[in-house]
Amino acid sequence: MADGDLTRKGTENSLEGKGSDLKGKLKDAAGGLTGDSSLQAEGKMDQLKGKAQDALGKVQRDLDPDR
């Protein structure tokens, strides 16, 4: 791999993950306010996906030997 590839990929994954987590929180809150349990569930899944992707990004950055 080229220098910094894992760090770059890790940073991208973390940013995308944080975005998905935030989007999920907004959906969850909107679903709660409107009584839409389907939107709430979708929000919770987005949050879970976002947290997993952020964690992957952290691991990628930790594993980069050029760091």
Secondary structure, 3 states (H helix, E strand, C coil): CCCCHHHHHHHHHHHHHHHHHHHHHHHHHHHHHHCCHHHHHHHHHHHHHHHHHHHHHHHHHHHCCCC
